[in-house]
Amino acid sequence: METVWFLIIGLAAGWLAGRIMRGRGFGLIGALATGVVGAILGGFLFKLLGIQTESLIGSLVTALVGAIILLSILRIFRR
């Protein structure tokens, strides 16, 4: 069941990050991939900073921050 929640949070974070970064949208698979990679990146960065999240909202924020950072890095390399 944790995997299902991880994917749902990843999908939501990817979609939100795409909206915040004013992208064209990635579709369902692209948003899911962005959110999942963002969740991993955000979790790594939050751990380095000593920040722990235990709730559903905290997990969404972690994934969202990671996804925004990921999209920012991708934009730098696209130019």
Sequence and secondary structure as in RCSB ss.txt:
>XXXX:A:sequence
METVWFLIIGLAAGWLAGRIMRGRGFGLIGALATGVVGAILGGFLFKLLGIQTESLIGSLVTALVGAIILLSILR
IFRR
>XXXX:A:secstr
 HHHHHHHHHHHHHHHHHHHTT    HHHHHHHHHHHHHHHHHHHHHHHT    SHHHHHHHHHHHHHHHHHHHH
HHH 
